[in-house]
Amino acid sequence: MAKPSSILIRLVSTADTGFYYVTKKNPRNLTDT
């Protein structure tokens, strides 16, 4: 049940730490650090 307004995406760390975190992609918060 994923809403188009909030899609679950995995952001891979830019550093080679081999770690990733799941975040909600919101059109209002595209620049989320």
mmCIF file as Biopython writes it, N, C-alpha, C and O atoms, coordinates in Angstrom:
data_model
#
loop_
_atom_site.group_PDB
_atom_site.id
_atom_site.type_symbol
_atom_site.label_atom_id
_atom_site.label_alt_id
_atom_site.label_comp_id
_atom_site.label_asym_id
_atom_site.label_entity_id
_atom_site.label_seq_id
_atom_site.pdbx_PDB_ins_code
_atom_site.Cartn_x
_atom_site.Cartn_y
_atom_site.Cartn_z
_atom_site.occupancy
_atom_site.B_iso_or_equiv
_atom_site.auth_seq_id
_atom_site.auth_asym_id
_atom_site.pdbx_PDB_model_num
ATOM 1   N N  . MET A ? 1  ? 0.843  -1.202 0.000  1.0 0.0 1  A 1 
ATOM 2   C CA . MET A ? 1  ? 0.000  0.000  0.000  1.0 0.0 1  A 1 
ATOM 3   C C  . MET A ? 1  ? 0.879  1.254  0.000  1.0 0.0 1  A 1 
ATOM 4   O O  . MET A ? 1  ? 0.987  1.948  1.011  1.0 0.0 1  A 1 
ATOM 5   N N  . ALA A ? 2  ? 1.497  1.530  -1.133 1.0 0.0 2  A 1 
ATOM 6   C CA . ALA A ? 2  ? 2.363  2.705  -1.217 1.0 0.0 2  A 1 
ATOM 7   C C  . ALA A ? 2  ? 1.643  3.838  -1.927 1.0 0.0 2  A 1 
ATOM 8   O O  . ALA A ? 2  ? 1.170  3.684  -3.053 1.0 0.0 2  A 1 
ATOM 9   N N  . LYS A ? 3  ? 1.570  4.949  -1.270 1.0 0.0 3  A 1 
ATOM 10  C CA . LYS A ? 3  ? 0.905  6.113  -1.879 1.0 0.0 3  A 1 
ATOM 11  C C  . LYS A ? 3  ? 1.875  6.834  -2.810 1.0 0.0 3  A 1 
ATOM 12  O O  . LYS A ? 3  ? 3.069  6.916  -2.522 1.0 0.0 3  A 1 
ATOM 13  N N  . PRO A ? 4  ? 1.372  7.351  -3.912 1.0 0.0 4  A 1 
ATOM 14  C CA . PRO A ? 4  ? 2.202  8.054  -4.896 1.0 0.0 4  A 1 
ATOM 15  C C  . PRO A ? 4  ? 2.841  9.303  -4.300 1.0 0.0 4  A 1 
ATOM 16  O O  . PRO A ? 4  ? 3.850  9.789  -4.810 1.0 0.0 4  A 1 
ATOM 17  N N  . SER A ? 5  ? 2.257  9.823  -3.224 1.0 0.0 5  A 1 
ATOM 18  C CA . SER A ? 5  ? 2.779  11.048 -2.610 1.0 0.0 5  A 1 
ATOM 19  C C  . SER A ? 5  ? 3.987  10.724 -1.751 1.0 0.0 5  A 1 
ATOM 20  O O  . SER A ? 5  ? 4.864  11.564 -1.550 1.0 0.0 5  A 1 
ATOM 21  N N  . SER A ? 6  ? 4.025  9.497  -1.245 1.0 0.0 6  A 1 
ATOM 22  C CA . SER A ? 6  ? 5.168  9.112  -0.404 1.0 0.0 6  A 1 
ATOM 23  C C  . SER A ? 6  ? 5.672  7.741  -0.818 1.0 0.0 6  A 1 
ATOM 24  O O  . SER A ? 6  ? 5.103  6.718  -0.439 1.0 0.0 6  A 1 
ATOM 25  N N  . ILE A ? 7  ? 6.742  7.728  -1.599 1.0 0.0 7  A 1 
ATOM 26  C CA . ILE A ? 7  ? 7.286  6.465  -2.095 1.0 0.0 7  A 1 
ATOM 27  C C  . ILE A ? 7  ? 8.520  6.078  -1.282 1.0 0.0 7  A 1 
ATOM 28  O O  . ILE A ? 7  ? 9.405  6.897  -1.035 1.0 0.0 7  A 1 
ATOM 29  N N  . LEU A ? 8  ? 8.553  4.831  -0.883 1.0 0.0 8  A 1 
ATOM 30  C CA . LEU A ? 8  ? 9.699  4.374  -0.094 1.0 0.0 8  A 1 
ATOM 31  C C  . LEU A ? 8  ? 10.882 4.090  -1.010 1.0 0.0 8  A 1 
ATOM 32  O O  . LEU A ? 8  ? 10.812 3.237  -1.895 1.0 0.0 8  A 1 
ATOM 33  N N  . ILE A ? 9  ? 11.957 4.811  -0.783 1.0 0.0 9  A 1 
ATOM 34  C CA . ILE A ? 9  ? 13.145 4.604  -1.613 1.0 0.0 9  A 1 
ATOM 35  C C  . ILE A ? 9  ? 14.365 4.392  -0.732 1.0 0.0 9  A 1 
ATOM 36  O O  . ILE A ? 9  ? 14.422 4.860  0.406  1.0 0.0 9  A 1 
ATOM 37  N N  . ARG A ? 10 ? 15.342 3.676  -1.283 1.0 0.0 10 A 1 
ATOM 38  C CA . ARG A ? 10 ? 16.565 3.432  -0.513 1.0 0.0 10 A 1 
ATOM 39  C C  . ARG A ? 10 ? 17.673 4.342  -1.024 1.0 0.0 10 A 1 
ATOM 40  O O  . ARG A ? 10 ? 18.054 4.289  -2.193 1.0 0.0 10 A 1 
ATOM 41  N N  . LEU A ? 11 ? 18.180 5.175  -0.125 1.0 0.0 11 A 1 
ATOM 42  C CA . LEU A ? 11 ? 19.258 6.080  -0.511 1.0 0.0 11 A 1 
ATOM 43  C C  . LEU A ? 11 ? 20.588 5.479  -0.087 1.0 0.0 11 A 1 
ATOM 44  O O  . LEU A ? 11 ? 20.854 5.287  1.100  1.0 0.0 11 A 1 
ATOM 45  N N  . VAL A ? 12 ? 21.412 5.188  -1.077 1.0 0.0 12 A 1 
ATOM 46  C CA . VAL A ? 12 ? 22.721 4.614  -0.765 1.0 0.0 12 A 1 
ATOM 47  C C  . VAL A ? 12 ? 23.694 5.730  -0.408 1.0 0.0 12 A 1 
ATOM 48  O O  . VAL A ? 12 ? 23.754 6.758  -1.083 1.0 0.0 12 A 1 
ATOM 49  N N  . SER A ? 13 ? 24.445 5.514  0.652  1.0 0.0 13 A 1 
ATOM 50  C CA . SER A ? 13 ? 25.402 6.532  1.093  1.0 0.0 13 A 1 
ATOM 51  C C  . SER A ? 13 ? 26.445 6.775  0.010  1.0 0.0 13 A 1 
ATOM 52  O O  . SER A ? 13 ? 26.898 5.841  -0.651 1.0 0.0 13 A 1 
ATOM 53  N N  . THR A ? 14 ? 26.819 8.037  -0.163 1.0 0.0 14 A 1 
ATOM 54  C CA . THR A ? 14 ? 27.810 8.387  -1.184 1.0 0.0 14 A 1 
ATOM 55  C C  . THR A ? 14 ? 29.157 7.783  -0.835 1.0 0.0 14 A 1 
ATOM 56  O O  . THR A ? 14 ? 29.950 7.475  -1.725 1.0 0.0 14 A 1 
ATOM 57  N N  . ALA A ? 15 ? 29.422 7.609  0.455  1.0 0.0 15 A 1 
ATOM 58  C CA . ALA A ? 15 ? 30.687 6.997  0.880  1.0 0.0 15 A 1 
ATOM 59  C C  . ALA A ? 15 ? 30.577 5.483  0.759  1.0 0.0 15 A 1 
ATOM 60  O O  . ALA A ? 15 ? 29.489 4.917  0.863  1.0 0.0 15 A 1 
ATOM 61  N N  . ASP A ? 16 ? 31.720 4.835  0.537  1.0 0.0 16 A 1 
ATOM 62  C CA . ASP A ? 16 ? 31.719 3.374  0.397  1.0 0.0 16 A 1 
ATOM 63  C C  . ASP A ? 16 ? 31.641 2.696  1.760  1.0 0.0 16 A 1 
ATOM 64  O O  . ASP A ? 16 ? 32.546 1.966  2.167  1.0 0.0 16 A 1 
ATOM 65  N N  . THR A ? 17 ? 30.537 2.958  2.452  1.0 0.0 17 A 1 
ATOM 66  C CA . THR A ? 17 ? 30.379 2.355  3.776  1.0 0.0 17 A 1 
ATOM 67  C C  . THR A ? 17 ? 29.518 1.105  3.664  1.0 0.0 17 A 1 
ATOM 68  O O  . THR A ? 17 ? 29.405 0.318  4.603  1.0 0.0 17 A 1 
ATOM 69  N N  . GLY A ? 18 ? 28.910 0.943  2.484  1.0 0.0 18 A 1 
ATOM 70  C CA . GLY A ? 18 ? 28.075 -0.240 2.274  1.0 0.0 18 A 1 
ATOM 71  C C  . GLY A ? 18 ? 26.815 -0.180 3.114  1.0 0.0 18 A 1 
ATOM 72  O O  . GLY A ? 18 ? 26.221 -1.204 3.452  1.0 0.0 18 A 1 
ATOM 73  N N  . PHE A ? 19 ? 26.416 1.053  3.446  1.0 0.0 19 A 1 
ATOM 74  C CA . PHE A ? 19 ? 25.217 1.198  4.280  1.0 0.0 19 A 1 
ATOM 75  C C  . PHE A ? 19 ? 24.172 2.027  3.548  1.0 0.0 19 A 1 
ATOM 76  O O  . PHE A ? 19 ? 24.502 2.918  2.766  1.0 0.0 19 A 1 
ATOM 77  N N  . TYR A ? 20 ? 22.910 1.720  3.814  1.0 0.0 20 A 1 
ATOM 78  C CA . TYR A ? 20 ? 21.838 2.477  3.172  1.0 0.0 20 A 1 
ATOM 79  C C  . TYR A ? 20 ? 20.715 2.697  4.175  1.0 0.0 20 A 1 
ATOM 80  O O  . TYR A ? 20 ? 20.575 1.965  5.155  1.0 0.0 20 A 1 
ATOM 81  N N  . TYR A ? 21 ? 19.928 3.716  3.906  1.0 0.0 21 A 1 
ATOM 82  C CA . TYR A ? 21 ? 18.811 3.972  4.809  1.0 0.0 21 A 1 
ATOM 83  C C  . TYR A ? 21 ? 17.547 4.203  4.000  1.0 0.0 21 A 1 
ATOM 84  O O  . TYR A ? 21 ? 17.577 4.818  2.934  1.0 0.0 21 A 1 
ATOM 85  N N  . VAL A ? 22 ? 16.435 3.700  4.524  1.0 0.0 22 A 1 
ATOM 86  C CA . VAL A ? 22 ? 15.163 3.838  3.822  1.0 0.0 22 A 1 
ATOM 87  C C  . VAL A ? 22 ? 14.504 5.145  4.225  1.0 0.0 22 A 1 
ATOM 88  O O  . VAL A ? 22 ? 14.412 5.466  5.410  1.0 0.0 22 A 1 
ATOM 89  N N  . THR A ? 23 ? 14.050 5.888  3.241  1.0 0.0 23 A 1 
ATOM 90  C CA . THR A ? 23 ? 13.405 7.161  3.521  1.0 0.0 23 A 1 
ATOM 91  C C  . THR A ? 23 ? 12.185 7.336  2.633  1.0 0.0 23 A 1 
ATOM 92  O O  . THR A ? 23 ? 12.069 6.697  1.588  1.0 0.0 23 A 1 
ATOM 93  N N  . LYS A ? 24 ? 11.299 8.187  3.047  1.0 0.0 24 A 1 
ATOM 94  C CA . LYS A ? 24 ? 10.104 8.455  2.242  1.0 0.0 24 A 1 
ATOM 95  C C  . LYS A ? 24 ? 10.356 9.634  1.318  1.0 0.0 24 A 1 
ATOM 96  O O  . LYS A ? 24 ? 10.747 10.714 1.759  1.0 0.0 24 A 1 
ATOM 97  N N  . LYS A ? 25 ? 10.127 9.410  0.031  1.0 0.0 25 A 1 
ATOM 98  C CA . LYS A ? 25 ? 10.343 10.476 -0.943 1.0 0.0 25 A 1 
ATOM 99  C C  . LYS A ? 25 ? 9.096  11.344 -1.028 1.0 0.0 25 A 1 
ATOM 100 O O  . LYS A ? 25 ? 8.081  10.942 -1.597 1.0 0.0 25 A 1 
ATOM 101 N N  . ASN A ? 26 ? 9.187  12.535 -0.457 1.0 0.0 26 A 1 
ATOM 102 C CA . ASN A ? 26 ? 8.051  13.452 -0.488 1.0 0.0 26 A 1 
ATOM 103 C C  . ASN A ? 26 ? 8.336  14.608 -1.441 1.0 0.0 26 A 1 
ATOM 104 O O  . ASN A ? 26 ? 9.432  15.168 -1.433 1.0 0.0 26 A 1 
ATOM 105 N N  . PRO A ? 27 ? 7.349  14.964 -2.263 1.0 0.0 27 A 1 
ATOM 106 C CA . PRO A ? 27 ? 7.509  16.069 -3.225 1.0 0.0 27 A 1 
ATOM 107 C C  . PRO A ? 27 ? 7.788  17.387 -2.509 1.0 0.0 27 A 1 
ATOM 108 O O  . PRO A ? 27 ? 8.319  18.323 -3.105 1.0 0.0 27 A 1 
ATOM 109 N N  . ARG A ? 28 ? 7.429  17.455 -1.233 1.0 0.0 28 A 1 
ATOM 110 C CA . ARG A ? 28 ? 7.629  18.684 -0.468 1.0 0.0 28 A 1 
ATOM 111 C C  . ARG A ? 28 ? 9.010  18.695 0.162  1.0 0.0 28 A 1 
ATOM 112 O O  . ARG A ? 28 ? 9.535  19.754 0.505  1.0 0.0 28 A 1 
ATOM 113 N N  . ASN A ? 29 ? 9.603  17.506 0.314  1.0 0.0 29 A 1 
ATOM 114 C CA . ASN A ? 29 ? 10.934 17.435 0.932  1.0 0.0 29 A 1 
ATOM 115 C C  . ASN A ? 29 ? 11.909 16.678 0.034  1.0 0.0 29 A 1 
ATOM 116 O O  . ASN A ? 29 ? 12.437 15.630 0.407  1.0 0.0 29 A 1 
ATOM 117 N N  . LEU A ? 30 ? 12.137 17.233 -1.157 1.0 0.0 30 A 1 
ATOM 118 C CA . LEU A ? 30 ? 13.052 16.562 -2.074 1.0 0.0 30 A 1 
ATOM 119 C C  . LEU A ? 30 ? 14.486 16.720 -1.590 1.0 0.0 30 A 1 
ATOM 120 O O  . LEU A ? 30 ? 15.322 15.842 -1.803 1.0 0.0 30 A 1 
ATOM 121 N N  . THR A ? 31 ? 14.766 17.850 -0.935 1.0 0.0 31 A 1 
ATOM 122 C CA . THR A ? 31 ? 16.124 18.103 -0.449 1.0 0.0 31 A 1 
ATOM 123 C C  . THR A ? 31 ? 16.224 17.694 1.004  1.0 0.0 31 A 1 
ATOM 124 O O  . THR A ? 31 ? 16.388 18.532 1.891  1.0 0.0 31 A 1 
ATOM 125 N N  . ASP A ? 32 ? 16.125 16.395 1.239  1.0 0.0 32 A 1 
ATOM 126 C CA . ASP A ? 32 ? 16.206 15.891 2.608  1.0 0.0 32 A 1 
ATOM 127 C C  . ASP A ? 32 ? 17.576 15.274 2.860  1.0 0.0 32 A 1 
ATOM 128 O O  . ASP A ? 32 ? 17.944 14.284 2.229  1.0 0.0 32 A 1 
ATOM 129 N N  . THR A ? 33 ? 18.323 15.860 3.780  1.0 0.0 33 A 1 
ATOM 130 C CA . THR A ? 33 ? 19.673 15.341 4.056  1.0 0.0 33 A 1 
ATOM 131 C C  . THR A ? 33 ? 19.577 14.227 5.064  1.0 0.0 33 A 1 
ATOM 132 O O  . THR A ? 33 ? 20.594 13.646 5.441  1.0 0.0 33 A 1 
#
